[in-house]
Amino acid sequence: MHRAQALPALPRSANRMEAGASIRNPQLPFCPVLNLIIFIPLLAALAILFGAPARKTALGAAIATLLLALGAAFSYNKAQGGFQFLSSFPILPDWNLNYSVGADGLSLLMLLLTAIVTLAAVWITPRIEKRENLFYACLLFITAGAAGAFASVDLFFLYTFHELALIPTFLLIGIWGSGERVTAAWKITIYLALGSFILLIGLVDLYFAIPVASRTFDIIELQRLAANGLIPAADQARPYIFLLVGFGILISLFPFHSWAPTAYASAPAPAAMLHAGVLKKFGLYGLLRIAIPLLPEGAKVWANLLLILLVGNILYVGLATIAQKKLDLMLGYSSVMHMGYIFLGIAALNITGLSGAALLMFAHGLSIAALFAMAGMLREKRPFLFLDSFGGLAKPMPAMAFAFGLAVFASIGLPGFANFASELTVFFGAFKPNPALSAPNFQLAVIFGLWGVVISAVYMLRAYRAIFFGEPGKEVAAWTDPLKALRWPVILLLAALLIGGFAPRVLLGFVQPSVEALLPK
């Protein structure tokens, strides 16, 4: 593994991460690790489309991506901090547009999430009856798009890589989905296209808010400019609201959330794992990477609006989740609900809240991926996944009951799992937010958030009881554990959740310095 190169020390006033000038230093050695994480899945997808063995190639690419992400995480110099593994290639020099990648602790955490969920999703994929090559290629295109967005330090490519993942999502739901798959595929596409268009308007507005002589697509340089006050406070509110709404639609922020539950319920399990577990985190990552550091005054202006909307995610969507009668729809609504907690940490605008939000992005991605994976296995037994069509599965399927129980406990935030540590950190951060914000409003939101924890316990434990307890019927009694599919992919996801729960400082050690650099000084 290429060791992260040493970058010159910078004064704290330069926002600590902003070794940014070094990204264009011609003496900087090219670091291939991030490019490999992005292009191995991309090239593997193209190879599969041209006839390479689909499953073997996809598994090989997923394993290589995870090993590279782990290698980057272990070789990241935490003492130095900032962006490392930097490399850049000029695309349009006159426009100062470069293909540029780099990773700090926040980026590495998201790349690690992408790699873990990708391997689990590919591994757990059942036999595909039609167009198998296209199915696996679509999964890898989503992985490449997410990894590229998380590793990009150029606004243009951060946006472009995310767009790369939208078409495969449409195809996965429309061709291999279940239920009203065509309607769900068009609905998610229309919503996400609208979100992307509004996001693009916000990025353009942000670009023109910068003085002409300083305009650039380089995120590191933009953060340096923002730290030095070159984006006027009076010009920040308008681009921030565009970014909030654009990213918010991609994240399923209330009331722009209705696309997500139906899309996840109709998607094949691997697609739901990748989108709910990984791709949805792009919008949250964008708020952390772009909106908060570049437009901090805009974030303060719209903080109360965000509080109202995120409480809608927690309470309104939480109550809607309780009303669901199907497992896949319940998990889809649950995923939307939990975005409210992450928004709460981001809105707090302090190191505790933002660190908790970043950690919860990682934890939620793993837990929802594990739940959708096992829901996919249960769909093979009961295609419509009505909760009252199961019952008593703990006897014939004890391994499934145990693994599903662990994923449920993680989702509702029980101690021992990364979700507990991250939600607790979010609540502490939001209870005492940035001094420029109204603390009573945040404290009220925390109280609503605590009721949301109760709501999530109700719907998750009720579903668990409906599926695994009671007296099994004759047909159910003959079922057996899908050990081959269940064993390693789900263990991988649950093990990562437990590591994050018992040793959250390992993850926070990556995240906190990066988050501190994003906060306005």
N, C-alpha and C positions, 0 to 999 in steps of 0.2 A: 504494500500500500504506500502510495506517495505521501510522505509526511507533509503536514501543512507547513508552508513556507513562512519564515519569519517576516513580519512586516514592520516598518518603522513605527516607533512609538509616537503617539499623537497626544496633544493636550486634551483634557477632558472637555474643554469647550468645543472641541470638534466632534462631540457626540460619540466619542469612544470607538464606534465602529468604523471611523471613517478614514480608514486605511483606503478609502475609495480612490484617492488619486493613484494608488499603486496598481489599480486594475488596468490602467493604461500605460504602466511602466514597461518599456520594451525589454528591460533586463529581468523582468519577472518570469520565472520558468513556467511553462505550460503545465497545468495540473489536470490530469485526465479523469480523476475519479468521478466528478459530477457529470461530466459528459458521458461517461460509460453508464452511469445510473439512468440517464435520460435515453441514450441511444441504443442500449442493449435491448430493452423492450420494443423500441421502435423498429429496429432492424429485424428482431425476431418476428414481429408482426408481419413485416413485409415478406420475410422468408416463408412464413406459414401461408400467406396468400399465394405465393408462387410454388407451393407444393411440399414444403418441408413437413415432417410429421407434426401434427398440430399439438397434441398433448405433451409429447416429449420436449419439443422445442419451447413451448410456453413454460413448462416446469423448469427447464434449464435456465431460461432467461430470468424467471422469478427468483430462483435460488441465487444466481449470480448477482442480481440486483440487491437482494438482502445481504449477501456477504459484503458487497461494496459499501452499502449503507452502514453496516456494522463497523467495517474497517474505517470509514470516514469518521464515525462517532468516536471510536477508540483513539484515533490519531489526531483528533481535534485538540488544539492547544487551548485549554480552558483558562490558563493563566494569562495568555495573550488576549483571548477573546476576539470579538469582531468577526468580520468576514474572512474566511480562509478558503483554500482550494480554488483560488481565483484563476479565471482564464477568460480571454476576450478575443473576438474576431470581428474586424470592421465589416459592416454591411453597406451603410451609406455614410461615408465620412463627412460629407457636406452637411448632413442632418444630425451628425453626432450620434448615429444609430449603430450600435454594436451588438452582436450576439455575445452576451456577457453572463457568466455564471459565477456564483460564489455561495458560501454557506456560513451562517453563524449558528448558534445553538438552537434557535427557533427553527431555522430551515432544516437542520439535521434531524430534529425531532419529527418534523413533518415527513421528511424523506424516509425515516425509519418506519413511521406509521404506514406510508405508502408501500414500502417493500414487504412488511409483515402481512398486511391485508391482501396484497397481490398474491403472495405465495399461498396463503390460505384459500383465496378465491379460486385460483387455478387448480389447486390440489383437490378441492372439494367438488369441482365440477363433475356432474354425472355424465353418463354417455349421451352425447349429442347426436340425435337422429338425422338432422339435416344441416348441411353447410357447417360442418364441424370446424373447418379451417377458418371460416369467417368469424365464428363465435370466439375462438381463442384469440384471433387477431384483434377483435374489438376490445377484449379485455386488456390486451397489452397496449393498445392505443390509448386507452383511458389511463393506464399506469404511466406511460410516457408523457402524456399531457399534464398529469398531476405533478410528476417529478420535475418536469421542465418549468412549471409555474413556481414551484417551491424553491427551485435553485436559481431562477433568473434574477439578475440584478439590473435588468433593463425593463422599463415599463412596457415597451412594445412586445417583447417576447414573453413577459409574464402574462399579458393578456392573450397573446396568440396561442401559447401552449394550452391555456385553459380551453380555448375554443376548439382545439384539436380533439378534446375529449367529448364534445357534445354530440357529434354525429354518431360515434360508436354507441353512445347511450341510447339514442333514438332507435338504432338498429337492433340492439340487444332486447329492448322492450317490445318493439314492433314485430320482430320475427320470432323470437323465442319466449316471449312473455306468456302470461296466462290471463284468464278473465277478459276484461275489456282492454286488451293490450294495445290495440291500434289507437283507441281514444286516449289512453294513458300516455302513449308515446308522443302523440301530437300535443297533448296538454303540457307535458314536461318540456317539449321542444319550444313551444310558443312562449311559455313563461321564462325559460332560461335565455331564449333569444332576446326577449324584452329586457330582462335583467342585464344582459351583456350590452345591449344598446344604450341603456341608461348609464351603465358603468363607463362605457366609452365616452359619452357626453361629459361625465364627471372628470375623466382623465384628460380630455381635451381642455376643459375649463381650467383644470389645475395647471396644465402646461402653459396656458396663456396668462395665468395669474402670476407667473414668474417673470421678472424683468427680462427683456429681450436678450441682453448680453449673457444671461446665465441659463437660458433654456437648454434642457438636456433630458434624455430619457434614462439616464443613469440614476438608479435608485439611491446608490450610496452618495453620489454627488448631490442629489436632491435633498437627502437628509442632512447633509452638511450645510446646504444653503438654508434649509428651514431652521436649523439650530442657530444660525447666525441672523435670523430674523429677516430674510430676504423675501419671504412671502408675506405681504402685509396682512395684519390681523383682520382688517375690514374686508379683505377679499377671500376669506377662508370659508365663510358660512355657506355660500352657494355651491362651490364644488364639493364640499363635504356632504351636503344633503343628497346630491346626485350619487356620490360614492356610497353613502349609507343605503339609499334605496336600491341602487344597482347590485351591490354586494348582498343587501338584505334579501332580494328576490332569489338570488342564487343560494342563499342559506336557508330559505323558507322562514324569514322573519314575518311574524303576524303583521298585517292580514294578507301577506303575499305567500301563504303557506300551502294553499289547497292542492298544488301540483304534487307535492312530495308524497303524502300517504298513498294516493292511488298509484303513483308511478312505482313506488317500492313494492306495493302489494302485487302489481302486475309483472314486475321484472323477475327474470330468473335469479336464483339466489346469489350467484357470483356477481352479477351486475348490481344487485341491491347492496351487497357487501362493499363493493368498490365505490359506488356513488355515495351512499349514506355514510360509509366509514371514512372515505378519503376525499372524494371530489367536492363534497359539500363544504369541507374545511377550507377550500380555496377562498371563499368569500370572507371567512373569519380571518384567515391569514392575510388577505388583502387589507382588511381594516387595520390589523396590527402593523403591517409592513408599510402601508402607504398613508391611509387616512389619519391615523393617530399621530405619527411623527411629523408629517408634512402639514397637517391642518389642525393643530391642537386647539386653536381658538374656535374653529368651526365645531369641533367635537364638544366643546363646552356650551356653545350656543344651542345645540340640538340634544343635549344630554337628557333633558326632561322628556322630550318626545320619545327618545330611545327607551327610557324607563317604562313609559306607558305601553309601548309595543312589546317589549320583552315580557312584561307582566301578562300581556295577552298570550304570548307563547306558553308561559308557565301555567296559568290558570285556565284560560279558555280552551286551549288545545289539550291541556291535561284532563279537563272534564270530558272533552270529546273523546279522548283516549279511553276513558272508563266505559263509555257507551258502546265501544266496538265489540262485535261478536266474532270477528275473524282474527286469527293470530297475525297474519301479514299486515292487515290494516292497523291493528293495535301497535305493532312494532313501528310502522310508518309514522303514525301520530306521535308515538313516544319519542322517535328521533327528532321530530319537529319541536316537541315540548322542551327537550333538553338543550336545544339551541338557546333558549331563554337564559339559562344559567351562564353560558359562555358570553352572551351579550352583556349580562350583568357585570361580569368581571372586566370586560373591555370598557364599559361605560364608566367604571370607577376611576379610570385614569391614574392609577397608582401602581407601584411595582407588585404589590400583593395581589391585587385584582387581576392584572394582566398576566402575571405568572400562573395564577390559578386557571385563567381562561385558556392559556396555552396548554397547560397540563391536561385540562378537561377535554380539549380537542383531541389529544392523543388517546385518553382513556375512553371517551365516548366512541371514537372510531373503532377501537378494538372490541368493546362490549357489544355495540350494535352489529358489527360484522359477525361476531360469534352467534348472536341470536338469529340473524337472518340465515346464517349457514345451517343451523339446526332446524329452522323453519322450512328451509328447502328440503331437508331430509324427511320431515314430517309430511310435506306436500306429496311426496311419492306414495304415502299411505292414504292420505285424505286430501285430494286435489284442491278442495275449496277452503280448507283450514278453519272451518267453524269450530269454535272452542267446545261447544256441546257435542261435537261428533267424536271427541276423544274420551279419555277417562281411563284411569288405572294403568297407564303406561309404565309406571315405576316398577311393576312386577316383571313384565316381559322385557323391558328395556331399561335396566338399572343404570347402565353407563350413560345413556342419553339423559336420564333423569338427573344424574349427578352433575353432568356438564351443563345442562340447561339451568339447573339450580344455581350453579356458580355464576353463570352469565347474568341471571336475574338478580342475584345479590349484588353483583358489580353495578348493574344498571341503576338500582335503587340507592346505591351509595353506601353499602355496608362497609364497616372498617375492614381493612385487609386488602382492599382493592384500590387501584389508582383513582377511580371515580370518587371515592370518599375523600382522599387527600386533596383532590383538585376542587371539589365542591366546597369543602371546608375553607380552603384558601380563597375561593371566590367570595364566600359569605363574609369572611373577615375583611377582605379588601373593600367590599362594597359597603360594609357597615361604617367604615371611616374612609370615605372617598377622598379624591383630590380636594384640597382646601378651597379651590375656586368653585366647587360644586355645592349644591344644597344637600347637606348631610341628612336632614329629616326625610327628604324624598327617597334617598337611597336606603335608609333604614326601613322605611315602609316597604320598599321593593324586596328587601331581604326577608321581611316577615312573610310576604306573599310567596317568596321563593321557598321558605321553610314549609309552608302549606303544600307547595308543589312536591316536596319530598314525600309527604304523606300520600298525596294523590298517586304518585308513581309507585309507591309501595302497594297501594290498593289494586291497581290494574295489573301489575306484574305478578303479585302473589295470587290474585284471583285466576289469572291465566294459567299459572303453574299448577294450581290445585285442580283446575278443570282438565288439564291435559294428563297429569301424572298420578292423580289420586282418585279414589273411588274404586268401585268394583269393575274390573275389565270385562268387556263382552267376549263372546266366544271368538270372534274374529281377531280382536285385539290381543287376546291371550296367546295367539299363534305368532305374533310379531316377534322379531329379534332385533338386537342392537345392530345398527350399521357401523360396526367397529372399524372396518377398513376405511370408510369415509370420515368417521368421527375422530379417530385416534389422533393423528398428528396435526392436522390443520387446526382443530379446535383447541388442542393442548397448546399449540403455539400462541394462539390469541389469549387464552386464559393465563398462561405462564407470564406473558408480558404484562397483563393486568395485575397479577400478584406481585411481580417484581416492582412495578410502579407503586403498588399499595404499601408494601413492606419497606421499600427504600425510595420514597419519593424524592429525597434529596439528590439521588443519582440523576434524576431527570431535571429537577429544579436547578442543579448545578450547571446544566447547559442553558436552561431557559432564562434564568433571572438576569445574568449579565446582558443578554441580548434585549430583554424587555426593558431593563433600566436605560439602555441606550436609545430606545424608541420613545421614551417619555420626554415631554417638553421640559427643558431646564429652566 
